[in-house]
Amino acid sequence: MDGVGSSSGKEGGNNSDRSGFQLSVTSGIERGNWSTIGFHTDAANASMFRAFLNHPPSPTPSDLAMVVQPGIAFADWAPNTFLDRDHVDIVSNAADKQAVLFATEGVFGAAFYAVGSITLAGRGHKGMWTFSVTAADPCALLVEELQQHSTRPFAEGTEGEGESASDADSAYSIMVSLSDPSQTLTSASVTFAGLCLAGPGCGLCIDGNTTTLEVQFPQGTRAGDSVAARCTVAATRPPVPTRH
């Protein structure tokens, strides 16, 4: 089985030779019970592959991250390229929130362990991702671009060949998924500053660039399931800030 794992610091790069680190890999039958993560009480047995990094207690949360890239031989792996900020950008790695931007694939994911905000100020490829998201409740968030065109929805000047800005904007939509891993909430809301959105659960767009999305979480045996909302991105958005 081919695959590569690497630990990295805040600036990215391959730090797999850091003293005291050990990669552990196991494969085999794992046994458990669904009651540990939900309402079902059935036993579960499944063949599982697990890889985890053992490390000394000295690194602080913001000093350590790990990227796993399956399906590639070590000889073909270029860690400094893969961990480049334009490709995989560790936006936040703190005790109260973690976030990663996979800009080349149009995916942004965040885990809010408490109420908080994360700002993408001109991040990603050519600084095309620029908005802030504030979670009013602890939750897991995933934002995915749905690309009807080969352009990006989060910055001006990204329309495709032969398209005007209005043509490109009219085709843009994103999928926003929210979940409550704690299975204790009935709803959650997130506010996007820098994105004017329209779709299920979206409130009014304030000042042309701020929208709050609210979702209702499933209960009972479906507690913990994600809720996805497809939102259209309106044309109005702020200019891209300059990256330093």
C-alpha positions in Angstrom: 0.0 0.0 0.0 1.5 3.3 -1.1 1.2 6.5 0.9 3.1 9.2 2.6 2.6 11.0 5.9 4.5 14.1 7.1 4.4 16.3 10.2 4.8 20.0 9.7 5.1 23.2 11.6 3.3 26.4 11.0 5.4 27.4 8.0 4.9 24.0 6.3 7.6 21.7 5.0 8.7 18.2 5.9 9.6 17.8 9.5 9.3 14.0 9.6 12.8 13.7 10.9 11.9 15.6 14.1 13.4 13.8 17.1 10.9 11.8 19.2 8.3 11.4 16.5 7.0 7.9 15.4 4.5 7.0 12.8 2.3 4.0 13.8 0.3 2.0 11.3 -2.1 -0.8 12.0 -4.4 -2.9 9.8 -6.9 -5.5 11.0 -10.3 -6.1 12.6 -11.4 -3.4 15.0 -14.3 -4.0 17.4 -16.5 -1.4 19.0 -20.0 -0.3 19.7 -22.1 2.3 18.0 -23.2 3.6 21.4 -19.9 5.5 21.7 -20.9 7.9 19.0 -24.7 7.7 18.8 -27.9 6.2 19.9 -27.5 2.7 18.4 -26.2 0.0 20.8 -25.2 -2.6 18.2 -21.7 -4.1 18.2 -19.5 -3.3 15.2 -16.7 -5.3 13.7 -14.8 -4.0 10.6 -11.5 -4.2 8.8 -9.7 -0.9 9.4 -6.5 0.8 8.4 -5.2 3.3 10.9 -2.2 5.6 10.9 -1.4 7.9 13.7 1.6 10.0 14.9 3.1 9.5 18.3 4.9 12.6 19.5 6.4 14.0 22.7 4.2 16.3 24.7 6.3 19.4 24.0 4.8 20.7 20.8 2.0 23.2 21.3 -1.2 22.8 19.2 -0.1 25.5 16.8 3.3 23.9 16.2 2.2 20.5 14.9 0.1 19.4 12.0 0.0 16.3 9.8 -0.8 15.7 6.2 -1.5 12.3 4.8 -1.3 11.8 1.0 -2.4 8.3 0.0 -1.7 6.5 -3.3 1.8 7.9 -3.9 5.2 6.4 -3.7 7.8 8.1 -1.5 10.1 8.6 -4.6 7.3 10.7 -6.3 6.4 12.7 -3.3 7.4 16.4 -3.2 6.4 17.6 0.4 7.5 21.2 0.0 5.3 21.5 -3.1 2.3 19.7 -1.5 2.5 21.7 1.7 2.9 25.0 -0.1 0.4 27.6 1.2 -1.2 27.9 -2.3 -2.0 24.2 -2.2 -2.8 23.1 1.4 -3.0 26.1 3.8 -3.3 25.5 7.5 -5.4 28.5 8.3 -5.9 27.9 12.0 -4.5 25.3 14.4 -5.5 26.5 17.9 -7.2 24.8 20.9 -10.6 26.5 20.1 -10.6 26.1 16.3 -8.8 24.4 13.5 -9.1 25.1 9.8 -7.5 24.0 6.5 -7.9 25.4 3.0 -7.4 23.1 0.1 -7.5 25.9 -2.5 -6.6 23.9 -5.6 -9.6 21.7 -5.0 -11.9 24.4 -3.8 -12.5 23.1 -0.3 -12.3 24.8 3.1 -12.9 22.9 6.3 -13.1 24.1 9.9 -13.8 22.7 13.3 -15.1 25.2 15.9 -14.8 23.9 19.4 -16.2 27.1 20.7 -17.8 30.2 19.4 -15.3 32.0 17.2 -14.2 33.4 13.8 -11.7 32.5 11.1 -10.6 34.9 8.4 -9.3 34.0 4.9 -7.7 37.2 3.8 -6.5 36.7 0.3 -5.4 33.1 0.9 -5.1 30.3 -1.5 -4.0 30.3 -5.1 -3.3 33.9 -6.1 -5.2 35.1 -3.0 -8.6 34.2 -4.4 -10.1 33.1 -1.1 -11.2 36.1 0.9 -13.9 36.0 3.5 -14.5 35.5 7.2 -16.7 33.0 8.9 -18.1 33.3 12.4 -19.7 30.3 14.1 -22.3 31.2 16.7 -22.2 27.6 18.0 -19.5 24.9 18.2 -19.7 22.9 15.0 -17.9 21.3 12.1 -18.0 23.3 8.8 -17.2 22.4 5.2 -17.4 24.8 2.3 -17.0 23.3 -1.2 -17.0 25.1 -4.5 -19.4 23.8 -7.2 -17.7 24.8 -10.4 -20.0 25.1 -13.3 -17.2 27.3 -14.8 -13.4 27.0 -14.4 -13.3 30.1 -12.2 -13.4 30.8 -8.5 -16.3 32.4 -6.6 -14.4 34.3 -3.9 -12.5 37.0 -5.8 -13.0 39.6 -8.4 -11.2 39.3 -11.8 -11.5 35.5 -12.0 -14.0 35.1 -14.8 -13.2 32.6 -17.4 -12.2 33.2 -21.0 -15.0 34.7 -23.0 -17.1 35.4 -19.9 -18.0 38.7 -18.3 -17.9 39.1 -14.6 -21.7 39.0 -14.4 -21.8 35.8 -16.5 -19.3 34.0 -14.3 -20.9 35.3 -11.1 -24.3 34.0 -12.1 -23.0 30.4 -12.3 -21.3 30.3 -9.0 -22.6 28.2 -6.1 -21.1 26.6 -3.0 -22.1 23.7 -0.8 -22.0 24.5 2.9 -22.2 21.6 5.2 -22.6 21.8 9.0 -22.6 19.1 11.7 -22.8 18.8 15.4 -20.4 16.1 16.5 -21.5 16.5 20.2 -25.1 15.6 19.1 -26.4 18.1 21.7 -27.5 21.0 19.5 -30.8 21.4 17.6 -29.5 24.1 15.3 -26.4 26.2 14.5 -25.6 29.4 12.5 -22.6 30.7 10.8 -22.1 34.2 9.4 -20.0 34.8 6.2 -18.5 38.3 5.9 -17.4 38.9 2.4 -19.9 36.5 0.7 -23.4 37.5 -0.3 -25.3 34.1 -0.4 -28.8 33.1 -1.3 -30.2 29.6 -0.7 -31.9 27.4 1.9 -31.3 28.8 5.4 -29.6 32.0 4.2 -30.8 35.2 5.7 -30.8 38.6 4.0 -27.5 39.8 2.6 -26.5 42.8 4.8 -24.5 45.6 3.2 -24.0 43.5 0.1 -21.4 41.2 1.6 -22.6 39.6 4.9 -24.9 36.6 5.1 -25.9 34.3 8.0 -26.8 30.7 7.3 -28.8 28.8 9.9 -29.5 25.0 9.8 -31.6 22.7 11.9 -29.8 19.5 12.9 -31.5 16.1 12.8 -32.4 14.5 16.1 -32.9 10.9 17.4 -31.0 8.2 15.6 -29.8 10.7 13.0 -28.2 13.1 15.5 -24.7 14.1 14.4 -25.5 13.8 10.7 -24.3 16.8 8.5 -26.8 19.2 7.0 -25.8 20.6 3.5 -27.1 23.8 1.9 -26.4 24.7 -1.7 -26.0 28.5 -1.8 -25.6 30.8 -4.8 -22.8 33.4 -4.5 -24.0 36.8 -5.6 -21.9 39.2 -7.7 -21.2 41.7 -5.0 -18.1 41.0 -2.9 -15.2 43.1 -1.5 -11.9 43.5 -3.4 -9.1 41.0 -2.7 -6.7 42.3 -0.1 -3.0 42.3 -0.9 -1.1 39.3 0.5 2.2 40.1 2.3 
